[in-house]
């Protein structure tokens, strides 16, 4: 069923949405190649940690909007195309159908995260052939992207719930736009408590990667932020399951 949901996206413009997040995240890392000098007057080298940080900021700012739009489209497609009755008539549990759709969203999110860090990862690998590179920095950047992508999944059921209720992609898109604006404002301030906003939680590993940009030391709001995100995920997921299972067949659709 997951493969079926992914195949449904073959003739859509979803790949452009993935590139919308991946391309800016890669382009911003080009800043590292601009001529720079240290306070001592010597030429500064390429800073992989800084590249990963800039890439991470871009993808976590654009992520709430893009991922909400992806979710809204996948969940509401049958409603908008008026084929929801046909979908519900399949001899398959509606919960399995829902998880297949959410699984497709997961694939899209991690594909976006993977493509967003291609340039900086490739730079690190190429540099390792010409001079010593701290592999821990390279691995930390890759780990940061994996964790940020995982945390981004926490708010996906919220977008799915709004798409079910509104039978349209518009509610989740509005939510995603609002979440992106709030996340942008929070990231510009580099504050620790910003991650208490569930959609900003993916910024936690990004900020942890950047040493000394704001307050030093581990983020004391990490555990409360994770708790809020986990509760948001579980409550909205349970709502989606119950709503999908009890949804009535729409006449004429």
N, C-alpha and C positions, 0 to 999 in steps of 0.2 A: 504493500500500500504506500509505503514511503517513496518507492521508486515511481509509482503512478503520480503522486503529488509533484515530484520533481519533474517528471515528463510533461506535466501540464504547463510548466513554466517555460518549456522549450520555445514556444512561439510568442512569448511575451517580451517585454522590454526590461525584464528584471535584471538582466546582465548589465544594463546601463546604470541601474541603481547601485549595483555592487561597485562598478567602476567609479561612481560618484563619490564613494567614500575612499576607495583604494588610491585613486590618482592623486587627490590633494594630499593625502597622508604621505605618499611617496615624494611628491614634488617639494614638500616643505623640508625634507631631509637634504635637499640640494644646497641648503644654506650652509651646510658644513663644508662644502667645497669652495666657498668664497674665500678670497685671500684675507687672512686675519693675522694679527700679531699679538704676542703676549705682552704683559706690562713691562717685561725686560727688553722688548724690542725685537725678539726673535719670532720667526714665522711659526704660527700655531698649526699643529697637526689636526687630523680628522678625529673628532671626539665621537666615538660610537654611542656612548651613553647619552650625549646631548641629542644625537640623531634619533635614537629610540624614544627619548622623552618628547621631542617635537612631534614625531610620528604618532606616539600614543595620545598626545593631547588632541590632535586633529581627529583621530578616529573615535575617541571617547566623546568629543563634542558633537560630531556628525551622527554618531551611532544612534542616540535616542530617536532622532527623526527617521533615519533610514530604516532601522529595525522595526519601528512601529508601523511604517508604511509597508514594509515587506509583510509583516504579520497581518495587517489589515487587509491587504490585497488577497493573500492566500485564504484567510478565513471567510471573507465576505464574497469571494468570487462567485460561488454558487447562488448566493442570494441575488447578486447583481445580474447574473446571467439567467436567473429564474430556473435553475436546475436543482434547487435544493431538495425538491420532492424526490427526484430521481436518485440523488445521493442518499437520502434517508431510506429509500426503498431497498437498498442493497442488503443482502443477508449477512451483514457485518455489524458488529457492535459500533454504535456511534462514538463510543469512547475511543475505539481503535482508529476510527476515521479522524477524530480530533487529534490524537497523538501522532498520526501520520502527517497531518498538516503542520503541527508544531515541530515535528522532526524535520520537515522541509525548511522551516524557518531557522532551525539550528544549523542546518547545512549552509544556508545562505549567510548566516552571521559569521561562522567560522571561515567560510570562503573569503568573505570581505576582510576579516582580520588577517588571514594568511596573505592575501594579495597586498594589503596595506603596508606590510613590513618587508616586502621582497627586496626593495632597493637597499635598505639599510643592512639587511642580513647579507645580501650579496656583496656589499661593500666590505663588511667584516670578513667574509670568507676570502675575498680577493686580497685584502690587506694581509691576511695570515700567510699568504705565499711570498710576500715581499719583505715583511718585517714582523717582529713579535707582536701578537695581539692578545690582549687579555681575554681568553675564552670565557671567563666568568662573566665579563661584561656582555659578550655576545649571547651567552645562554640566559643571562638575566633579562635581556631585551626580548628574547623569544618567549621566555616564561611569563614576562609581563603581558605580552599580547594574548597568550593562552588564557591567563587568569582574567584579563579584562573581557575577553570574549565570553568566558564562562559566567562572569558576573552580569554581563549584559542580558543573559537569559532570564534573570530574575524578574524582570518587568514585562516579559513577553506575554504572559497570560493576561495581564491587564489590558494590553492592546487587543488581544484576542476577544476578551469579554466585551469590550466596547464595540468591536466589529460585529459580534453576534447580536448585541442588543440593537445597534443602529442599522444592522444589515447593510452596512456600507463601509467603505474605506475611510470616509471623512472623519469620523470621531477619533479613530486611532491616529490619523495624520495630524489632527489638531493637537492631540495629546503629545505626540512626538515633537512637534514644533515648539510647544511650550516647554517640554522637558529639555530640549536642546538649548533654548534661551537661558533657562535657569542654570544648566550645567556650564554653559559658556561663562556666565557671570561668576559662577563659583570657581571655575578653574583660573580665571583671570586674577582672582584674589589669592590663589594658592593656599587657602585656609584649610585646616584639618577637618573642621566639622561639616564641610560641604558634602561629605560622603553619607551623611545622614539622610540626604535626599536619595531615594532608591535608584533613580536614573543616573546619578552621579557616582554611584559606588564603583563602576569600572575605572574611575580615575584614581582610586586608592593604589593599585599596583603601579600606576604611572608615576604618581607623586612619590611613592616609596623609592622608585628608581632614581629620582633626581635628588642628589645629596645636597642638603643645605640651601635649597631654594626658598624654603619658608622655615617654620620651626623645625628644630632638629629632633632626632629620635623617632621612635615608632609612633604611629598615629593612635592616640588613646580612644578615638571614636571608631576604630576598626570593628571591634566586637559589637557595639550598639548598631553600627551601620549594617553589618552582616545580619544581625538579628532582625532589623526592620526589613531588609531585603528578603530574608527567608520567609517572614510572616506575609509579606506582600505577595510573594510567589505562591505560597501554599494556599492562601485565602482565595486569590484570583484563579488559581488552577482548579480548586475544588468547585468554585462558582462556574467555571467554564464547563466542567464535566457534567454537573447537575443541570445546567441550562441546556446544554447540547442534548443530553439524554431525554429531557422532558419537553424539548421544543416541539410544538405542534406542526403538523404538515400545513403548509400555506396553500390555500386554494388558488389555482391559477398559476402557480409557480412551479 
